[in-house]
Amino acid sequence: MTSLLPPRPAPDRATPRRPLPEALNPAAMRPAQRRAVHMLASLLLDYPDDAWFDRIPLLRAHIAELPAAVADPLARFLDAAQETGSAELQRRYVATFDLKRKCSLYLSYYATGDTRRRGTALVTFLEAYRAAGWEFDAAELPDYLPAVLEFSARSGSPVADALLAAHREGVEVLRAALESMDSAWADIVRAVVLSLPKVDQATRERVRALVNEGPPAETVGLSLPMPAFRARETP
């Protein structure tokens, strides 16, 4: 009997590798300006509730004092946020950072996924805070990018630099994902990247692998809490 069904198409044997965004050269800025960029990015990457919108005028004043290379993307993001409005921006925030694996704001997730190694990675973050004289005191996990950026801004510690360097691939994967979606939040991560050293080719290749393959996928039941807050200095 002749089948009336069309033949099944052969599956794709290969798919194109996704291109990475350009490697950014660091913007020239003083240490105090770099800390300001990290504090601004920390605040802007939090959930955009009413208090978030209320502080926009103050944030614009601080942004105006920064070099154009980092001020422009931060100001552009605020323009887009105000044009979008709170309800729609909140919806987009959840759809972006809570529902997309490659847009996670939890840095160790990119290296470990939800695998058994995740717990060890989180302990490493806690130990890093303590090594710099700070104690993590927050509802979210210690690898939450806004918390790490605030730690960098408030402490100015080389330990914070080491944390960001150790998880640079995660920052770059986040930027690549946001830019590929034409997300407004890409401008914030771009400003952060402009405050960091330029990545080398080996790091670019690791980023490329993560962009194409994603984080490890073994699930162990870790839950990622919603944004709350940060680190406090040890007396």
N, C-alpha and C positions, 0 to 999 in steps of 0.2 A: 504494500500500500504506500502510495506517495504521501509524504507528510505535507500538511498545509502550513506547518510552522516554518518561519524563516530560519536559515542556519544560524547557529550561535556564533557571534563574532569571536574571533580569537582575542584573548586578553592581551593587554599591552604588556610587552616584555621588558620595557624600560620606560622610565619617565624622566623628563628633564629635571636637572638639579635647579633648585630655586636660586636666583642670583642674590648675592648679599648687597646691602647698601654700601656706598662708598665708605672707606676708612676715613675718619675725620682727624684732621690735625688739631692738636690742643689749641684752644684760644689763649691768647696772652692775658693773664690776669694776676693780680696780687693774691697772696694767701687768704686775706680777709674776703676778697671778692669770690674766691673759690668756695669758701665756707658759706658765703651768702647764697651762692647758686645751689649748694646742697641743701640749705635750710628751706629755700623757696621750693625746690623740687620735692622735698619731703612733704611740705604742706600741700602742694598742688596734686600730689599723687594719692592723697587721702580721699576718702569718699566725700563727694561734693554735697554735704548737707547744708542747712541754712547758715550755720556758723562759717562754713567754708566760703559761701558767697559774701557774707558780711565782711570778711577780711580782705576782699579783693582790692579796695582802694589803698590799704596799707601795703599790700604786696606790690602793687603797681609803683608805689613810691620807692621801694627798695630795688625793684627791677630797673628803674630809670637810672640808678647809680652804677649799673654794670656795663661792661663792654658790649658793644652792639652785637657781637657774634653770639653771645648768650642771652642778652636782653631781648633781642628780636623774637626768637622762638618762644620765650616765656610770655612776652606780651601778646604774641599772636595766639597762643593758647587761651589766655584770658579773654581776648576778644571773641574767640570762638565759643568759649564757655558761656559768656554773657548773652551772646546771640542765640545759643541753643536753649538756654533756660534750665532751671533746676530740675524739673521733673524729667525732661528728656535726657539731660546729662547724667542723672542718676541711673536711668535705665541703661544708657550706653555704658556706663562704668561697670555695672553688674555684668552685662553681656560681654564686655571685653575682658575684665580681670578675673571674674569668677567662673566664667564658662569656657575660656579658651586656654588650653594647656601651655601654649607658647607665649601667653601674655601674663603668666604668673608674676606676682610681685614678691614671691618668696624665693630668694636667690638660690638656696641649696636645692630647690626642686629641679633646676635645670641639670645639675650634675647627678642627682640621685633618684629623681622621680619620687614616687611613693613606694620606695623599697626599704629594706631593713637598714640600709646605710643612712637613711635620712635622719634617724635619731642621733647617730654619731655626729653628723654634720651640724645639727642644731646645738649639740653640746659644745662643739668647737666655737660657735658664735657666742655662746654664753661665757666661755672661758676668755674669748677675746675682749669682751666688754670688761670683765673683771681685771684682766691684765692691764687695761688702761685706767683702772681706778673707778670704773662705773659698774653699776648693778642694773641688770635689765629688769624693769618693773612695768609690765604691760600685759594686756589681754591677748595680743597676737603673738606669733612665733618670733624668735629673735632674728631670723633671717629676712624679715619683712623689709623690703627695700626702703620705704620711707623712714623706718626706724634706723637703719644703717646710715642713711644719709644724714639724719639728724645727729646721730652719734658723731659722724665726721664733722658736721658743722659746729657742734657745741664743744667737742673735745679738742679738735685740731690734732688728734693723736695719730702717729704713724701706724698704730694698730688698725685704725679705721681705714687708712690707705691700703694696708695689707689685706683686709677683708674684701674691699672692693676689687683689688687686683686678683685675689684668689678666685673671685666669682665674676670676673670680667666677661667670660663667655655668656653667662646668664644675662648680664646687662645688654650685651650686643644682640643676643637672640630676641630679647624683649624689644629692642629698637627695630630690628628687622621685621618682626611680626607686626608691630604697630605701624611702621611705614608701609608695609605691604597692604594694610587695611586702610591706608590713608586716614588713620586715626588722629584726632587732635592731640592725644596724649603723646604721640611720637615727638612732638616739639619739646616736651619736658625731658624725655629721655635723651633726646639729642643734646640739649643743654648740659645734662649730666656728663655725657660722653665727651663733650668739648672741654670739660673740666678735668678730664683724666688723660694719662699718657696715651699716645697712639698705640694701637695694638700691633703686634708683630704678625708675621705670616703664619707662624705655627698656631697662634690663637685664632686667626681668621679661619684656618682649616678646621679647627675644633668647632668654631661657631657654625661653619658651613654644614658639618655633620649633624649638629643639633637642629639646625633649621630644617634639614631634609628628613631626619629620622625622629626627632622629638626626644624628650627625656625618657629615661627608663620607665617601664609601665607596670612593674610588679606592684600590686596594691596590698597595703598592710593595714589599712583602716585609719591612717592619720587624717585628722580634720584640720582645715585651715580656717582659723577664726577671722571674723570681720575686723577691719581696722579699728584700733582704739588708741593706744599710745605706748610708748618709747622706753628710753633708758634714763636712769637718773644717776647722778654722780654719787659715788660712795663717800660718806663723810670722812 
